[in-house]
Amino acid sequence: MCGRFTQLLSWTELRDIMNLLQDAPPEGFAPRYNIAPTQAAIVIRADRDTHDRTADMLRWGLAPRWSKQADRGPINARIETAAEKPMFRDAMQKRRCIVPASGFYEWQLVTPGKPKHPWYMTPAQDTAPVFALAGLWETHPDLGHSFCILTTEPNDLMRRVHDRMPVILAPAQIDEWLSEDPLRFDPARPFPDAFMRAHRVGTRVNKPANDDASLIASVEEDGTLF
């Protein structure tokens, strides 16, 4: 799954990377080191008519307009079944989005019965400065706009930490994902681990109230990344 992530780009950086035309960031835009479920985050969508990309703050936890428990909407959806399940089916066809993430956290179970170890996953230094996470969005009459992040089988790097990972898109796949056209690529294919890095971080990230740069610092004594 994907339960926490970061968004650390400045507005200028985000505009350039995501090819945005809007002049000003949405209200609430700020660097975030520990975005948690039910909180708002930057989401990239495309206008249905002009196809221009826009960045807006959406609530994390998908809430379709018909949902009676919208405040407990799912934060993740399995890409393998999203096109079939009623919760995600319509959004998978008509409301796909991108969640730009400077990195994301995952928790590794090392010893049963013991606390899990948090890890931080980032793009490799020679790739894009953010992950383009594949997401879905909806609108609820009471809660407004919301989103979830799609997950898939892990690549070799992620398999050492968890049995799922976010669906991460290549830059060339973003326009197609944001459209309402049938996909010509397989979004379930795991992102290549050669383009990712990971390091262990401290347990302060476990608390959503903690949101500062120290959360992404490595706690490995030798600073080893894999």
Legacy VTK file of the C-alpha trace (Angstrom):
# vtk DataFile Version 3.0
C-alpha trace
ASCII
DATASET POLYDATA
POINTS 226 float
0.000 0.000 0.000
0.990 3.657 0.199
0.143 5.304 3.516
2.369 8.412 3.701
4.267 10.524 1.188
6.065 13.840 0.742
5.639 16.839 -1.568
8.713 19.052 -1.318
8.867 20.990 -4.602
8.483 24.749 -4.803
5.605 26.065 -6.902
7.983 27.044 -9.699
9.526 23.577 -9.738
6.132 21.886 -9.753
4.861 24.116 -12.564
7.879 23.325 -14.721
7.924 19.587 -14.086
4.176 19.089 -14.512
3.764 21.578 -17.381
1.183 23.680 -15.562
-0.194 26.919 -16.996
-1.793 28.344 -13.840
0.042 31.300 -12.338
-0.488 30.805 -8.626
-0.534 27.734 -6.403
-3.800 26.637 -4.803
-4.563 27.772 -1.271
-2.760 25.605 1.256
0.191 24.758 -0.985
3.344 24.214 1.087
6.208 21.704 1.361
5.056 18.620 3.240
7.187 15.867 4.791
4.448 13.619 6.127
1.164 13.702 4.203
-1.280 11.336 5.893
-4.781 10.025 5.076
-7.641 12.587 5.349
-5.155 15.435 4.798
-5.044 17.596 1.667
-2.324 17.214 -0.948
-1.486 18.532 -4.405
-3.123 16.525 -7.197
-2.670 17.079 -10.946
-5.719 16.789 -13.200
-6.439 17.638 -16.843
-9.280 19.820 -18.085
-11.732 17.685 -20.059
-12.022 20.221 -22.900
-8.636 21.976 -23.120
-6.529 19.145 -21.673
-4.552 21.756 -19.724
-3.118 20.413 -16.489
-4.135 21.988 -13.196
-2.901 21.538 -9.640
-5.417 21.512 -6.784
-5.529 20.526 -3.123
-7.644 17.371 -2.684
-8.438 15.332 0.399
-6.706 11.930 0.626
-9.363 9.225 0.920
-11.633 8.613 -2.060
-15.243 9.675 -1.486
-17.623 9.063 -4.430
-20.733 11.256 -4.471
-22.933 8.312 -3.420
-20.779 7.236 -0.463
-22.501 7.218 2.944
-19.185 6.745 4.812
-17.217 9.283 2.807
-15.004 10.297 5.734
-13.516 6.784 5.710
-12.857 6.521 1.997
-10.044 4.242 0.795
-6.617 5.822 0.425
-5.418 3.108 -1.985
-6.913 1.000 -4.761
-5.438 -2.111 -6.371
-4.780 -1.405 -10.038
-5.546 -5.025 -10.894
-9.214 -4.666 -9.894
-9.921 -0.893 -9.967
-11.658 -1.046 -13.356
-14.141 -3.619 -12.025
-15.018 -2.530 -8.480
-17.965 -0.095 -8.122
-15.969 2.154 -5.766
-13.323 2.873 -8.416
-14.758 1.816 -11.787
-16.180 5.155 -12.921
-13.167 7.149 -11.754
-10.843 4.693 -13.486
-12.556 5.573 -16.761
-13.185 9.306 -16.343
-11.272 10.769 -13.381
-7.653 9.724 -13.402
-5.096 12.011 -11.786
-1.422 12.307 -10.874
-0.163 12.671 -7.314
3.338 14.178 -7.497
5.468 12.747 -4.692
9.026 13.671 -3.800
9.080 10.337 -2.012
6.884 7.917 -0.096
7.185 5.887 3.083
6.649 2.189 3.637
6.881 0.056 6.768
8.849 -3.200 6.880
7.900 -6.045 9.200
11.220 -7.492 10.359
10.225 -9.399 13.483
6.615 -10.538 14.109
5.221 -8.835 17.175
7.802 -6.035 17.020
7.338 -2.492 15.635
7.759 -2.140 11.887
10.718 -0.242 10.428
9.832 2.803 8.274
11.655 3.316 4.970
11.679 6.298 2.607
11.615 5.715 -1.170
12.799 8.442 -3.564
13.603 8.782 -7.263
17.172 7.900 -8.184
19.419 10.925 -8.638
19.566 10.545 -12.421
15.782 10.486 -12.894
12.923 12.973 -12.473
12.854 14.779 -9.077
9.375 13.458 -8.286
7.402 10.264 -8.676
4.219 10.616 -10.746
1.894 8.423 -8.693
-1.226 7.240 -10.508
-4.411 8.231 -8.721
-8.187 8.540 -9.028
-10.354 11.450 -7.907
-13.997 12.000 -7.013
-16.348 14.722 -5.760
-18.628 14.314 -2.735
-21.447 16.820 -1.965
-20.244 17.252 1.623
-16.495 16.615 1.522
-15.677 18.047 -1.900
-12.834 16.656 -4.014
-10.876 13.617 -2.870
-8.380 11.128 -4.255
-6.767 7.755 -3.774
-3.456 6.280 -4.946
-3.301 3.121 -7.026
-1.000 0.271 -6.014
0.515 -2.703 -7.786
2.902 -5.623 -7.262
6.331 -4.582 -5.924
9.533 -4.383 -7.922
12.665 -6.071 -6.570
13.615 -3.120 -4.359
10.154 -2.735 -2.829
9.757 -6.458 -2.302
12.432 -6.224 0.390
10.179 -3.859 2.335
6.524 -4.557 1.410
4.337 -6.665 -0.862
2.719 -3.652 -2.605
3.923 -0.356 -4.080
2.329 2.714 -5.700
1.738 2.730 -9.433
4.451 5.112 -10.688
4.189 6.484 -14.220
6.939 7.477 -16.623
6.775 11.080 -17.914
5.706 9.835 -21.357
2.667 8.082 -19.820
1.223 11.062 -17.941
-0.818 12.643 -20.760
-2.441 9.327 -21.601
-3.221 8.607 -17.959
-4.843 12.031 -17.488
-7.053 11.591 -20.535
-10.282 9.592 -20.673
-8.965 7.441 -23.505
-8.371 3.695 -23.070
-4.823 3.079 -21.891
-2.338 1.704 -24.389
0.173 0.776 -21.696
-0.065 -1.551 -18.724
-0.219 0.585 -15.558
0.116 -2.506 -13.361
3.698 -3.036 -14.456
5.950 -2.082 -11.498
8.171 0.959 -11.882
11.793 -0.120 -12.544
13.748 -0.394 -9.315
16.850 0.974 -11.066
15.153 4.394 -10.951
14.460 4.278 -7.204
16.440 4.575 -3.984
15.479 3.692 -0.410
16.803 4.346 3.061
15.565 3.622 6.540
14.178 6.541 8.569
13.209 7.118 12.183
9.893 6.304 13.798
8.863 9.968 14.228
7.182 9.588 10.851
4.644 7.288 12.518
2.860 10.336 13.970
1.025 12.476 11.379
1.552 15.565 13.554
5.295 15.376 12.867
6.047 17.179 9.604
9.632 18.404 9.198
12.821 17.646 7.281
14.242 15.357 9.969
11.662 12.702 9.014
13.457 11.866 5.759
16.950 11.667 7.279
18.625 8.257 7.128
19.068 6.415 10.427
21.473 3.870 8.941
24.822 4.193 10.687
26.752 3.993 7.415
24.151 5.911 5.408
23.697 2.935 3.116
21.008 3.172 0.466
19.727 0.252 -1.578
LINES 1 227
226 0 1 2 3 4 5 6 7 8 9 10 11 12 13 14 15 16 17 18 19 20 21 22 23 24 25 26 27 28 29 30 31 32 33 34 35 36 37 38 39 40 41 42 43 44 45 46 47 48 49 50 51 52 53 54 55 56 57 58 59 60 61 62 63 64 65 66 67 68 69 70 71 72 73 74 75 76 77 78 79 80 81 82 83 84 85 86 87 88 89 90 91 92 93 94 95 96 97 98 99 100 101 102 103 104 105 106 107 108 109 110 111 112 113 114 115 116 117 118 119 120 121 122 123 124 125 126 127 128 129 130 131 132 133 134 135 136 137 138 139 140 141 142 143 144 145 146 147 148 149 150 151 152 153 154 155 156 157 158 159 160 161 162 163 164 165 166 167 168 169 170 171 172 173 174 175 176 177 178 179 180 181 182 183 184 185 186 187 188 189 190 191 192 193 194 195 196 197 198 199 200 201 202 203 204 205 206 207 208 209 210 211 212 213 214 215 216 217 218 219 220 221 222 223 224 225
